[in-house]
């Protein structure tokens, strides 16, 4: 059995300790697990606040809409009351100017009933 040996020259061995070169290898730094948890929780909090803000904005529009609808209902009720008042006033004027009302006697109070 023949073993294969690899010969390394002296120059190749000294490359790691050559002049003006660092002998320390730096590893790339990344965020730690606690930092990652903090960042994820902050992002979750921010998205949650945005979600709540949009929800309250929609609720605010709902309140405005219900206020306008109640105002419309109130105005319609006032309109109906005014229509009844108008009909009453026109009927009084029409009754006063009618020939039947002119032929009637005026009413007087003859007395009150005593108990």
C-alpha positions in Angstrom: 0.0 0.0 0.0 1.4 3.3 -1.1 0.5 6.3 1.0 0.1 9.6 -0.7 1.7 12.4 1.3 1.2 16.0 0.4 4.1 18.2 0.9 3.5 21.7 2.0 6.1 24.3 1.3 7.4 26.5 3.9 6.0 29.6 2.1 2.5 28.2 2.3 2.7 27.7 6.0 3.9 31.3 6.6 1.0 32.9 4.7 -1.1 33.0 7.8 1.5 34.9 9.7 2.7 37.1 6.9 3.6 40.7 7.5 0.7 43.3 7.6 -1.9 40.6 7.9 -4.2 39.9 10.8 -3.9 36.6 12.4 -7.3 36.9 13.9 -10.3 35.9 11.8 -13.4 37.9 12.5 -16.8 36.3 12.3 -19.7 38.2 10.9 -21.8 39.6 13.7 -25.5 39.1 13.7 -28.3 40.0 16.0 -28.8 38.0 19.1 -31.9 36.1 20.0 -33.1 38.7 22.4 -32.6 41.5 19.9 -34.6 39.5 17.3 -37.4 38.9 19.8 -37.5 42.7 20.7 -37.6 43.6 17.0 -40.4 41.1 16.2 -42.4 42.3 19.2 -42.0 45.9 18.2 -43.1 45.2 14.6 -46.1 43.3 16.0 -47.0 46.2 18.3 -46.7 48.7 15.4 -48.9 46.6 13.1 -51.4 46.1 16.0 -51.6 49.9 16.6 -52.2 50.5 12.9 -55.0 47.9 12.9 -56.6 49.4 15.9 -56.3 52.9 14.4 -58.0 51.8 11.2 -60.8 50.1 13.1 -61.5 53.2 15.2 -61.5 55.3 12.0 -64.3 53.1 10.6 -66.2 53.3 13.9 -65.9 57.1 13.7 -67.4 57.1 10.3 -70.2 54.8 11.6 -71.0 57.3 14.4 -71.1 60.2 11.9 -73.4 58.2 9.6 -75.8 57.4 12.5 -75.8 61.0 13.5 -76.8 62.1 10.0 -79.5 59.4 9.9 -80.9 60.5 13.2 -80.9 64.1 11.9 -82.8 63.0 8.8 -85.4 61.2 10.9 -85.8 64.2 13.1 -86.3 66.5 10.0 -88.9 64.1 8.5 -90.8 64.2 11.8 -90.8 68.0 11.8 -91.9 68.0 8.2 -94.9 65.8 9.1 -95.8 68.0 12.1 -95.6 71.1 9.8 -97.8 69.4 7.2 -100.4 68.6 9.9 -100.2 72.2 11.2 -100.6 73.6 7.7 -103.7 71.4 7.0 -105.2 72.5 10.3 -104.7 76.2 9.6 -106.0 75.9 6.0 -109.0 74.0 7.2 -109.8 76.8 9.8 -109.5 79.4 7.2 -111.6 77.4 4.7 -114.3 76.8 7.4 -114.4 80.5 8.3 -115.0 81.5 4.7 -117.6 78.8 3.9 -121.3 79.6 3.5 -122.2 76.9 6.0 -120.1 78.5 8.7 -121.6 81.9 7.9 -125.1 80.6 8.4 -124.3 79.1 11.9 -124.9 81.0 15.1 -122.0 81.8 17.4 -121.7 79.6 20.4 -121.9 81.0 23.9 -121.3 79.4 27.2 -124.6 79.1 29.0 -123.2 77.8 32.3 -121.2 75.1 34.0 -122.5 71.9 35.5 -122.3 71.8 39.2 -121.7 68.5 41.0 
